């Protein structure tokens, strides 16, 4: 089996996907801490119940104004399906997405870029806060 075939098989393994997801959640938690939310933890380490509700990040201070799911995938996440599976509706639901792709000449997946999917109403709320 060539290196490229081995890498594809490794990328499909459950442990590879879990580690990639866990690392991305920790990365986003760290970035949010740098934005003034220092007590963000991943639900995998803190609360299985929250993880089951599609909430990947927990703000222990309850100051974060949204619930978040983090995805590091090749395919576009189904925002509406994930949001619908979250029973908590008192805050906007956002999805952090790091699009993965295999770049020419490389064996492993790499980032094509990151976006945050947010409801349009929430986007307008943020714009109004910025214009003050």
TIDREN-46982 format. One record per atom (N, C-alpha, C): residue in three letters; x, y, z; residue number from 1. Coordinates in steps of 0.05 Angstrom, whole numbers, plus 5000, padded with zeros to 4 digits. Layout:
BEGIN
     r   east   north     up     k
   ALA      X       Y      Z   NUM
...
// end
This chain:
BEGIN
     r   east   north     up     k
   UNK   5017    4976   5000     1
   UNK   5000    5000   5000     1
   UNK   5018    5025   5000     1
   UNK   5012    5044   4982     2
   UNK   5028    5068   4981     2
   UNK   5021    5087   5004     2
   UNK   5038    5107   5008     3
   UNK   5034    5127   5029     3
   UNK   5007    5141   5027     3
   UNK   4999    5148   5003     4
   UNK   4974    5162   4999     4
   UNK   4950    5144   5007     4
   UNK   4951    5119   5000     5
   UNK   4930    5101   5008     5
   UNK   4929    5097   5038     5
   UNK   4952    5095   5051     6
   UNK   4954    5092   5080     6
   UNK   4942    5117   5094     6
   UNK   4949    5140   5083     7
   UNK   4938    5165   5095     7
   UNK   4908    5166   5092     7
   UNK   4897    5158   5069     8
   UNK   4868    5158   5066     8
   UNK   4855    5140   5086     8
   UNK   4866    5116   5089     9
   UNK   4855    5097   5109     9
   UNK   4856    5108   5137     9
   UNK   4879    5121   5144    10
   UNK   4882    5132   5170    10
   UNK   4862    5155   5175    10
   UNK   4857    5171   5154    11
   UNK   4839    5194   5157    11
   UNK   4810    5184   5163    11
   UNK   4804    5161   5153    12
   UNK   4777    5150   5157    12
   UNK   4772    5137   5184    12
   UNK   4794    5132   5198    13
   UNK   4791    5117   5224    13
   UNK   4777    5135   5244    13
   UNK   4762    5122   5262    14
   UNK   4747    5137   5283    14
   UNK   4765    5153   5301    14
   UNK   4788    5141   5309    15
   UNK   4806    5155   5328    15
   UNK   4818    5180   5314    15
   UNK   4824    5179   5289    16
   UNK   4835    5202   5274    16
   UNK   4814    5224   5275    16
   UNK   4789    5217   5268    17
   UNK   4768    5237   5267    17
   UNK   4762    5250   5295    17
   UNK   4762    5233   5315    18
   UNK   4757    5243   5343    18
   UNK   4779    5262   5351    18
   UNK   4804    5253   5347    19
   UNK   4827    5270   5355    19
   UNK   4826    5297   5340    19
   UNK   4820    5296   5314    20
   UNK   4819    5320   5298    20
   UNK   4797    5339   5309    20
   UNK   4774    5327   5316    21
   UNK   4752    5343   5327    21
   UNK   4759    5354   5355    21
   UNK   4770    5337   5372    22
   UNK   4778    5347   5399    22
   UNK   4798    5370   5397    22
   UNK   4818    5367   5380    23
   UNK   4838    5387   5377    23
   UNK   4826    5414   5367    23
   UNK   4807    5412   5348    24
   UNK   4795    5436   5338    24
   UNK   4778    5450   5360    24
   UNK   4764    5434   5376    25
   UNK   4748    5446   5398    25
   UNK   4766    5460   5417    25
   UNK   4789    5448   5424    26
   UNK   4808    5461   5443    26
   UNK   4820    5486   5430    26
   UNK   4825    5486   5404    27
   UNK   4835    5509   5390    27
   UNK   4815    5532   5392    27
   UNK   4790    5527   5386    28
   UNK   4769    5548   5387    28
   UNK   4766    5558   5416    28
   UNK   4766    5540   5436    29
   UNK   4764    5548   5464    29
   UNK   4787    5567   5471    29
   UNK   4811    5561   5461    30
   UNK   4834    5578   5467    30
   UNK   4831    5605   5453    30
   UNK   4821    5606   5429    31
   UNK   4817    5631   5414    31
   UNK   4796    5648   5428    31
   UNK   4774    5635   5438    32
   UNK   4754    5650   5453    32
   UNK   4765    5661   5479    32
   UNK   4782    5646   5492    33
   UNK   4795    5656   5517    33
   UNK   4811    5681   5511    33
   UNK   4824    5682   5488    34
   UNK   4840    5705   5480    34
   UNK   4822    5729   5474    34
   UNK   4796    5724   5468    35
   UNK   4776    5745   5462    35
   UNK   4762    5754   5487    35
   UNK   4770    5744   5511    36
   UNK   4757    5753   5535    36
   UNK   4738    5734   5549    36
   UNK   4739    5709   5540    37
   UNK   4722    5688   5552    37
   UNK   4741    5666   5563    37
   UNK   4754    5671   5585    38
   UNK   4776    5653   5595    38
   UNK   4767    5626   5605    38
   UNK   4742    5623   5612    39
   UNK   4733    5598   5624    39
   UNK   4717    5580   5605    39
   UNK   4725    5579   5580    40
   UNK   4713    5562   5560    40
   UNK   4726    5534   5562    40
   UNK   4710    5514   5564    41
   UNK   4721    5486   5563    41
   UNK   4705    5470   5543    41
   UNK   4717    5448   5534    42
   UNK   4702    5431   5515    42
   UNK   4682    5414   5530    42
   UNK   4660    5409   5517    43
   UNK   4640    5392   5530    43
   UNK   4649    5363   5533    43
   UNK   4667    5355   5516    44
   UNK   4677    5327   5518    44
   UNK   4692    5323   5544    44
   UNK   4705    5344   5554    45
   UNK   4719    5342   5579    45
   UNK   4702    5349   5603    45
   UNK   4680    5363   5598    46
   UNK   4664    5374   5620    46
   UNK   4636    5361   5624    46
   UNK   4622    5356   5602    47
   UNK   4594    5348   5605    47
   UNK   4585    5331   5581    47
   UNK   4582    5305   5585    48
   UNK   4572    5287   5564    48
   UNK   4544    5296   5556    48
   UNK   4528    5306   5575    49
   UNK   4501    5314   5569    49
   UNK   4501    5338   5549    49
   UNK   4518    5357   5553    50
   UNK   4520    5380   5534    50
   UNK   4531    5371   5507    50
   UNK   4550    5353   5507    51
   UNK   4560    5342   5482    51
   UNK   4538    5328   5467    51
   UNK   4521    5313   5480    52
   UNK   4498    5300   5468    52
   UNK   4478    5320   5457    52
   UNK   4477    5344   5468    53
   UNK   4459    5365   5459    53
   UNK   4471    5382   5436    53
   UNK   4494    5373   5425    54
   UNK   4508    5386   5403    54
   UNK   4522    5411   5411    54
   UNK   4528    5414   5437    55
   UNK   4542    5438   5446    55
   UNK   4571    5429   5453    55
   UNK   4590    5439   5437    56
   UNK   4618    5431   5440    56
   UNK   4634    5448   5460    56
   UNK   4625    5472   5465    57
   UNK   4640    5490   5482    57
   UNK   4622    5500   5505    57
   UNK   4632    5499   5529    58
   UNK   4618    5508   5553    58
   UNK   4632    5531   5565    58
   UNK   4617    5553   5570    59
   UNK   4628    5576   5584    59
   UNK   4621    5574   5613    59
   UNK   4640    5568   5630    60
   UNK   4635    5564   5658    60
   UNK   4626    5589   5672    60
   UNK   4630    5613   5659    61
   UNK   4620    5638   5670    61
   UNK   4593    5646   5659    61
   UNK   4583    5631   5639    62
   UNK   4558    5636   5626    62
   UNK   4556    5664   5614    62
   UNK   4578    5673   5602    63
   UNK   4579    5699   5589    63
   UNK   4579    5698   5559    63
   UNK   4587    5675   5548    64
   UNK   4587    5671   5519    64
   UNK   4559    5674   5508    64
   UNK   4554    5691   5488    65
   UNK   4527    5697   5480    65
   UNK   4515    5677   5460    65
   UNK   4528    5653   5456    66
   UNK   4517    5633   5437    66
   UNK   4525    5605   5446    66
   UNK   4512    5586   5434    67
   UNK   4520    5558   5437    67
   UNK   4536    5551   5412    67
   UNK   4557    5534   5415    68
   UNK   4574    5529   5392    68
   UNK   4579    5499   5387    68
   UNK   4580    5492   5362    69
   UNK   4588    5466   5352    69
   UNK   4613    5471   5335    69
   UNK   4634    5455   5337    70
   UNK   4658    5458   5321    70
   UNK   4661    5434   5302    70
   UNK   4665    5440   5277    71
   UNK   4668    5419   5257    71
   UNK   4694    5423   5241    71
   UNK   4709    5402   5237    72
   UNK   4733    5403   5221    72
   UNK   4730    5380   5201    72
   UNK   4715    5387   5179    73
   UNK   4707    5366   5160    73
   UNK   4711    5375   5131    73
   UNK   4710    5356   5114    74
   UNK   4712    5361   5085    74
   UNK   4685    5372   5075    74
   UNK   4664    5360   5084    75
   UNK   4637    5368   5074    75
   UNK   4625    5390   5092    75
   UNK   4609    5406   5080    76
   UNK   4595    5428   5094    76
   UNK   4577    5416   5115    76
   UNK   4580    5426   5140    77
   UNK   4562    5416   5161    77
   UNK   4533    5423   5156    77
   UNK   4515    5406   5165    78
   UNK   4486    5411   5162    78
   UNK   4478    5429   5185    78
   UNK   4482    5455   5182    79
   UNK   4476    5474   5204    79
   UNK   4448    5470   5216    79
   UNK   4428    5469   5199    80
   UNK   4400    5468   5208    80
   UNK   4395    5441   5223    80
   UNK   4406    5420   5214    81
   UNK   4403    5394   5227    81
   UNK   4416    5394   5254    81
   UNK   4440    5405   5256    82
   UNK   4454    5406   5282    82
   UNK   4440    5424   5301    82
   UNK   4432    5448   5291    83
   UNK   4418    5467   5308    83
   UNK   4392    5456   5318    83
   UNK   4378    5442   5301    84
   UNK   4352    5430   5309    84
   UNK   4356    5409   5330    84
   UNK   4378    5394   5330    85
   UNK   4384    5374   5350    85
   UNK   4391    5385   5377    85
   UNK   4397    5411   5378    86
   UNK   4404    5424   5404    86
   UNK   4378    5433   5417    86
   UNK   4371    5422   5440    87
   UNK   4345    5429   5453    87
   UNK   4345    5457   5465    87
   UNK   4368    5468   5470    88
   UNK   4370    5495   5483    88
   UNK   4366    5516   5461    88
   UNK   4347    5534   5466    89
   UNK   4341    5555   5446    89
   UNK   4342    5583   5457    89
   UNK   4354    5587   5481    90
   UNK   4355    5613   5494    90
   UNK   4378    5630   5483    90
   UNK   4396    5619   5467    91
   UNK   4418    5634   5455    91
   UNK   4421    5626   5426    91
   UNK   4433    5643   5409    92
   UNK   4437    5635   5382    92
   UNK   4456    5611   5381    92
   UNK   4454    5595   5360    93
   UNK   4470    5571   5356    93
   UNK   4489    5577   5333    93
   UNK   4515    5573   5337    94
   UNK   4535    5578   5316    94
   UNK   4551    5553   5310    94
   UNK   4561    5551   5286    95
   UNK   4578    5528   5279    95
   UNK   4605    5539   5268    95
   UNK   4626    5532   5282    96
   UNK   4653    5538   5272    96
   UNK   4661    5516   5253    96
   UNK   4669    5523   5229    97
   UNK   4675    5502   5209    97
   UNK   4703    5507   5197    97
   UNK   4720    5487   5200    98
   UNK   4746    5488   5187    98
   UNK   4745    5468   5164    98
   UNK   4742    5478   5140    99
   UNK   4739    5461   5116    99
   UNK   4766    5447   5111    99
   UNK   4764    5421   5107   100
   UNK   4788    5404   5102   100
   UNK   4789    5396   5073   100
   UNK   4813    5395   5062   101
   UNK   4817    5386   5035   101
   UNK   4846    5374   5033   101
   UNK   4849    5357   5013   102
   UNK   4876    5347   5007   102
   UNK   4887    5365   4985   102
   UNK   4909    5379   4992   103
   UNK   4922    5396   4972   103
   UNK   4940    5380   4954   103
   UNK   4942    5389   4930   104
   UNK   4959    5374   4910   104
   UNK   4987    5371   4920   104
   UNK   4997    5346   4918   105
   UNK   5024    5340   4927   105
   UNK   5026    5332   4956   105
   UNK   5004    5336   4972   106
   UNK   5004    5328   5000   106
   UNK   4989    5302   5004   106
   UNK   4995    5289   5026   107
   UNK   4982    5264   5033   107
   UNK   4960    5270   5053   107
   UNK   4965    5287   5072   108
   UNK   4946    5292   5094   108
   UNK   4927    5315   5087   108
   UNK   4904    5315   5102   109
   UNK   4885    5336   5099   109
   UNK   4896    5362   5110   109
   UNK   4888    5384   5099   110
   UNK   4896    5410   5110   110
   UNK   4873    5429   5107   110
   UNK   4875    5451   5121   111
   UNK   4853    5471   5122   111
   UNK   4851    5487   5096   111
   UNK   4826    5489   5086   112
   UNK   4821    5507   5063   112
   UNK   4811    5534   5073   112
   UNK   4807    5536   5100   113
   UNK   4798    5561   5112   113
   UNK   4776    5555   5133   113
   UNK   4770    5575   5148   114
   UNK   4751    5572   5170   114
   UNK   4729    5594   5168   114
   UNK   4705    5586   5175   115
   UNK   4683    5605   5176   115
   UNK   4666    5599   5201   115
   UNK   4649    5617   5207   116
   UNK   4629    5613   5229   116
   UNK   4602    5617   5217   116
   UNK   4585    5597   5219   117
   UNK   4557    5599   5210   117
   UNK   4540    5609   5232   117
   UNK   4526    5631   5227   118
   UNK   4509    5642   5248   118
   UNK   4482    5649   5236   118
   UNK   4461    5650   5252   119
   UNK   4435    5659   5242   119
   UNK   4436    5688   5233   119
   UNK   4421    5694   5212   120
   UNK   4421    5721   5201   120
   UNK   4413    5742   5222   120
   UNK   4393    5736   5239   121
   UNK   4384    5754   5259   121
   UNK   4407    5761   5279   121
   UNK   4422    5741   5286   122
   UNK   4445    5745   5304   122
   UNK   4466    5762   5290   122
   UNK   4471    5757   5264   123
   UNK   4490    5774   5249   123
   UNK   4482    5803   5250   123
   UNK   4456    5809   5247   124
   UNK   4447    5837   5248   124
   UNK   4449    5848   5276   124
   UNK   4445    5832   5296   125
   UNK   4449    5842   5324   125
   UNK   4478    5850   5328   125
   UNK   4496    5834   5318   126
   UNK   4525    5840   5320   126
   UNK   4532    5866   5305   126
   UNK   4520    5869   5281   127
   UNK   4525    5893   5265   127
   UNK   4516    5918   5280   127
   UNK   4492    5916   5292   128
   UNK   4481    5939   5307   128
   UNK   4499    5946   5331   128
   UNK   4510    5926   5344   129
   UNK   4528    5932   5367   129
   UNK   4553    5945   5357   129
   UNK   4563    5938   5334   130
   UNK   4587    5949   5323   130
   UNK   4583    5978   5314   130
   UNK   4559    5985   5306   131
   UNK   4554    6012   5295   131
   UNK   4550    6033   5317   131
   UNK   4549    6025   5342   132
   UNK   4544    6044   5364   132
   UNK   4569    6057   5372   132
// end
